[in-house]
Amino acid sequence: MTLIVHPVPGHGAEDVVVAPDGSVFTGTDDGSIVRLSADGRRIDRVAHTGGRPLGLELFDNGDLLVCDALAGLLVVRMFDGSVETLVTDVDGVRMRFCNNAAIAGDGTIWFSDSSLHFGIDQWKADFVQNTCTGRLLRRDPDGTVTVVVEGLAFANGVALSSDEQFVAVAETGARTVVRRWLAGPRAGERDYLVRDLPGYPDNIARGTDGLIWVTIASPKDPVVERLQTAPLRVRKAVTRIPEKLQPKPKETVRVQAFDDTGALVHDVDLSESVYHMVTGVREHNGRVWMGSLHEPAIAVYDLPMK
């Protein structure tokens, strides 16, 4: 099967989420939230956040949860497109880089803040300097916000296990997916769903198949790996050189899917595609929808029939 690309009216369709009726939502770098109809023939702008929307999730009532890198954790009311702010500050300090989220059955929201030092316009600086200041946070239904995991190497995608026994968060800089146990005999413990990924993960999401899908935005880069362990002065110097001379993501399309034990179930690698830098993924009834931080489009791939 081939990758089908659907252009959208804006650049950087970073994440995707699929509604029960098959329509697909994404957010672009001009602050727009757009919806693609299930048949791919119609695109509508349904809201504008005033910031930079990244991770998207759907509430049971159809409203849209938006992680906006500039504006914080938001809700878009789908009946009129109005935007409500849920979280901007944590412990009295404004978030720098709200990134991705997952919603539990009881309404608890698990979300990531990628860096304490750098925002989205300087994501490469945090990545290369390896600040390890990313966080996983929890917003309870009563509005209380708690820092649950600190010290993450660029905290990114968030997903819950199918039974909500654990929450997973991608560490882009470390090429891992961290697992924080929420229930059962291991409640409160932290380990890994998967380590040594073949590249740098971005958003992750649980599909209708019950698996946790992980984007591989770019393959492992030996230059980046060496830089991350270099002296801090060297890492800072690299982020000050002209953009065109800095390490760049490779042009690949790759997503992987893991079960709740961390076993690899799917490895979709379409490296020769014209689409590239997949940062969002959502499996829905055998179709794998993808978003990209750089592309003015979303894409879909049909998994082969078993």
C-alpha positions as CSV (number, residue, x, y, z in Angstrom):
1,M,0.0,0.0,0.0
2,T,1.1,3.6,-0.7
3,L,1.0,6.7,1.5
4,I,-1.8,9.1,0.5
5,V,-1.1,12.7,1.2
6,H,-3.9,15.3,2.0
7,P,-2.8,18.9,1.7
8,V,-4.1,21.3,4.4
9,P,-4.3,25.1,4.4
10,G,-1.3,25.7,6.6
11,H,2.2,24.5,7.3
12,G,3.3,22.1,10.1
13,A,0.3,19.8,10.6
14,E,2.1,18.4,13.7
15,D,-0.4,16.0,15.2
16,V,-3.5,14.2,14.1
17,V,-6.6,12.8,15.9
18,V,-9.5,10.9,14.4
19,A,-13.1,11.3,15.5
20,P,-15.5,8.3,15.7
21,D,-17.0,9.4,12.3
22,G,-13.6,9.1,10.7
23,S,-13.0,12.8,10.3
24,V,-9.4,14.0,11.1
25,F,-8.2,17.0,13.0
26,T,-4.8,18.7,12.9
27,G,-3.3,22.0,13.9
28,T,-1.0,24.2,11.8
29,D,1.7,26.8,12.6
30,D,-0.6,29.7,12.0
31,G,-2.7,28.7,15.0
32,S,-5.5,27.0,13.0
33,I,-7.3,23.8,13.9
34,V,-8.6,22.2,10.7
35,R,-10.8,19.2,10.1
36,L,-10.6,16.8,7.1
37,S,-13.8,15.0,6.3
38,A,-13.7,11.2,6.4
39,D,-13.7,10.9,2.6
40,G,-10.9,13.5,2.3
41,R,-12.9,15.8,0.1
42,R,-13.6,18.7,2.5
43,I,-11.3,20.7,4.8
44,D,-12.7,23.3,7.3
45,R,-11.0,25.5,9.7
46,V,-12.9,24.9,13.0
47,A,-10.9,27.1,15.4
48,H,-7.9,29.3,16.0
49,T,-5.9,29.1,19.2
50,G,-3.9,32.3,18.8
51,G,-0.7,30.2,19.4
52,R,0.9,27.1,18.0
53,P,-1.2,23.9,18.4
54,L,0.7,20.7,18.7
55,G,-0.8,17.6,20.4
56,L,-4.5,16.9,20.0
57,E,-7.0,14.6,21.8
58,L,-10.7,14.3,21.8
59,F,-13.0,14.3,24.8
60,D,-15.9,11.9,24.9
61,N,-18.3,14.9,24.2
62,G,-16.5,15.8,21.0
63,D,-14.6,18.8,22.3
64,L,-10.9,19.0,21.4
65,L,-8.0,19.1,23.8
66,V,-5.1,21.1,22.4
67,C,-1.5,21.3,23.7
68,D,-0.5,24.7,22.4
69,A,3.3,25.3,22.6
70,L,2.7,29.0,23.2
71,A,-0.8,29.2,24.9
72,G,-0.7,26.1,27.1
73,L,-3.3,23.4,27.6
74,L,-6.6,24.4,25.9
75,V,-10.1,23.1,25.1
76,V,-11.8,23.9,21.8
77,R,-15.6,23.8,22.1
78,M,-16.6,22.2,18.8
79,F,-20.2,23.6,18.8
80,D,-18.8,27.2,18.2
81,G,-15.0,26.9,17.9
82,S,-14.5,28.9,21.1
83,V,-11.2,28.3,23.0
84,E,-11.0,27.8,26.8
85,T,-7.6,27.8,28.6
86,L,-7.1,25.0,31.2
87,V,-3.4,25.4,32.1
88,T,-0.8,28.0,31.4
89,D,1.3,28.0,34.6
90,V,2.7,25.2,36.8
91,D,3.6,26.1,40.4
92,G,3.4,29.7,39.4
93,V,5.7,29.5,36.4
94,R,4.5,29.7,32.9
95,M,5.0,26.6,30.8
96,R,7.6,27.0,28.0
97,F,6.6,24.1,25.7
98,C,3.2,22.4,26.2
99,N,3.5,19.5,23.8
100,N,1.2,16.4,23.9
101,A,-1.5,14.8,26.1
102,A,-3.7,11.8,26.8
103,I,-7.1,11.8,28.5
104,A,-8.0,9.1,31.1
105,G,-11.5,7.7,31.5
106,D,-12.2,9.7,34.6
107,G,-11.2,13.0,32.8
108,T,-7.7,13.2,34.2
109,I,-5.3,14.8,31.6
110,W,-1.7,13.7,31.4
111,F,0.4,16.1,29.4
112,S,4.0,17.0,28.6
113,D,6.1,20.2,29.0
114,S,9.2,19.6,26.8
115,S,11.6,22.0,28.4
116,L,12.0,24.5,31.2
117,H,14.4,26.6,29.1
118,F,13.4,26.6,25.5
119,G,10.2,27.0,23.5
120,I,9.2,25.6,20.2
121,D,11.2,28.1,18.2
122,Q,14.3,26.8,19.9
123,W,13.5,23.1,20.1
124,K,16.8,22.2,18.5
125,A,18.7,24.1,21.2
126,D,17.1,22.0,23.9
127,F,17.6,18.8,21.9
128,V,21.3,19.4,21.3
129,Q,22.1,20.9,24.7
130,N,20.2,17.9,26.2
131,T,18.9,20.0,29.1
132,C,16.8,17.1,30.5
133,T,14.3,19.4,31.9
134,G,11.2,17.9,30.3
135,R,8.2,17.0,32.5
136,L,5.1,14.8,32.6
137,L,2.2,16.5,34.3
138,R,-1.3,15.6,35.5
139,R,-4.4,17.8,35.6
140,D,-7.1,16.3,37.8
141,P,-10.8,16.8,37.0
142,D,-10.9,19.5,39.8
143,G,-8.2,21.5,38.0
144,T,-5.3,20.6,40.3
145,V,-2.0,20.3,38.3
146,T,0.8,18.0,39.6
147,V,4.3,17.4,38.3
148,V,4.6,13.6,38.1
149,V,7.9,13.0,36.3
150,E,10.9,15.4,35.9
151,G,14.3,15.3,34.3
152,L,13.1,14.0,30.9
153,A,15.2,14.4,27.8
154,F,12.7,16.5,25.8
155,A,9.4,15.2,27.0
156,N,7.1,14.6,24.1
157,G,4.3,12.3,23.2
158,V,1.9,10.9,25.9
159,A,-0.3,7.8,25.9
160,L,-2.1,5.6,28.4
161,S,-2.1,1.8,28.3
162,S,-5.4,0.2,27.2
163,D,-6.3,-0.6,30.9
164,E,-4.8,2.7,32.2
165,Q,-2.3,0.8,34.4
166,F,0.4,3.1,33.2
167,V,1.1,6.3,31.3
168,A,3.8,6.5,28.8
169,V,5.8,9.6,27.7
170,A,8.4,9.8,24.9
171,E,11.8,11.1,25.6
172,T,12.9,12.4,22.2
173,G,16.5,13.1,23.2
174,A,17.1,9.7,24.8
175,R,15.2,7.7,22.1
176,T,13.0,6.0,24.8
177,V,9.4,5.8,25.9
178,V,9.2,6.1,29.7
179,R,6.5,4.2,31.6
180,R,5.0,5.5,34.8
181,W,2.9,2.9,36.6
182,L,-0.4,4.2,37.9
183,A,-2.1,1.1,39.4
184,G,-1.4,-2.4,40.5
185,P,1.6,-3.7,42.5
186,R,4.0,-1.4,40.6
187,A,2.1,1.8,41.1
188,G,4.4,4.8,41.4
189,E,7.3,3.0,39.8
190,R,9.1,4.2,36.6
191,D,10.6,2.1,33.9
192,Y,10.6,1.9,30.1
193,L,8.1,0.7,27.6
194,V,10.9,0.7,25.0
195,R,14.5,1.8,24.9
196,D,17.0,2.3,22.1
197,L,14.5,3.3,19.4
198,P,15.9,3.5,15.9
199,G,15.4,7.2,15.9
200,Y,14.0,10.2,17.8
201,P,10.3,9.7,18.9
202,D,7.9,12.6,18.8
203,N,4.2,12.1,19.5
204,I,2.8,8.8,20.6
205,A,-0.9,7.7,20.8
206,R,-2.9,4.6,21.6
207,G,-4.8,3.4,18.5
208,T,-8.2,1.6,18.2
209,D,-6.1,-1.6,18.0
210,G,-5.0,-1.0,21.6
211,L,-1.4,-0.5,20.6
212,I,0.8,2.4,21.5
213,W,2.0,4.0,18.2
214,V,5.3,5.9,18.2
215,T,6.5,8.3,15.6
216,I,10.2,8.2,14.6
217,A,10.6,11.7,13.4
218,S,14.2,11.2,12.3
219,P,16.6,8.2,12.4
220,K,19.4,8.0,15.0
221,D,22.1,10.5,14.0
222,P,25.7,9.7,15.1
223,V,26.6,13.4,15.1
224,V,23.7,14.3,17.4
225,E,24.5,11.3,19.6
226,R,28.1,12.6,20.1
227,L,27.0,16.2,20.6
228,Q,24.6,15.2,23.4
229,T,27.6,13.9,25.5
230,A,30.0,16.7,24.5
231,P,30.9,19.4,27.0
232,L,28.1,22.0,27.5
233,R,30.1,24.8,26.0
234,V,30.4,22.7,22.8
235,R,26.6,22.0,22.7
236,K,25.8,25.6,23.2
237,A,28.2,26.6,20.5
238,V,26.5,24.3,18.0
239,T,23.1,25.9,18.6
240,R,24.6,29.4,17.8
241,I,25.9,28.4,14.3
242,P,23.7,29.3,11.3
243,E,20.6,27.2,10.9
244,K,21.7,25.7,7.5
245,L,24.9,24.3,9.1
246,Q,23.1,22.7,12.1
247,P,22.2,18.9,12.1
248,K,18.9,18.4,10.2
249,P,16.3,15.7,10.5
250,K,16.5,13.1,7.8
251,E,13.7,12.9,5.3
252,T,12.0,9.6,6.3
253,V,8.5,8.3,7.2
254,R,8.5,5.8,10.0
255,V,6.1,4.8,12.8
256,Q,6.2,1.8,15.1
257,A,3.5,0.2,17.3
258,F,4.1,-1.6,20.6
259,D,1.8,-3.6,22.9
260,D,1.6,-2.8,26.6
261,T,4.6,-5.1,27.3
262,G,6.8,-3.2,24.9
263,A,6.8,-5.8,22.2
264,L,7.1,-4.4,18.7
265,V,4.0,-5.3,16.6
266,H,4.3,-3.0,13.6
267,D,7.2,-1.2,11.9
268,V,6.0,1.0,9.1
269,D,9.0,2.4,7.2
270,L,8.3,4.4,4.1
271,S,11.7,6.1,3.8
272,E,11.4,6.8,0.1
273,S,8.2,8.8,0.4
274,V,7.9,12.5,-0.5
275,Y,6.3,13.1,2.9
276,H,8.8,13.4,5.8
277,M,9.4,14.1,9.5
278,V,6.4,12.3,10.9
279,T,5.6,13.8,14.3
280,G,2.0,12.7,14.8
281,V,0.4,9.3,14.5
282,R,-3.1,7.8,15.1
283,E,-4.2,4.3,14.1
284,H,-8.0,4.2,13.5
285,N,-9.6,1.0,12.3
286,G,-6.5,-0.2,10.4
287,R,-5.6,3.2,8.9
288,V,-2.6,5.0,10.2
289,W,-2.9,8.8,10.0
290,M,0.2,10.9,10.3
291,G,1.1,14.5,10.8
292,S,4.4,16.4,10.3
293,L,6.0,19.4,12.0
294,H,7.1,20.6,8.5
295,E,4.6,19.4,6.0
296,P,1.5,21.4,4.9
297,A,-0.4,18.1,4.8
298,I,-1.4,15.0,6.7
299,A,-1.0,11.5,5.4
300,V,-2.6,8.1,5.7
301,Y,-1.4,4.6,5.2
302,D,-3.6,1.5,5.2
303,L,-2.1,-1.4,7.1
304,P,-1.8,-4.6,5.1
305,M,-4.7,-7.0,5.7
306,K,-3.7,-10.0,7.8
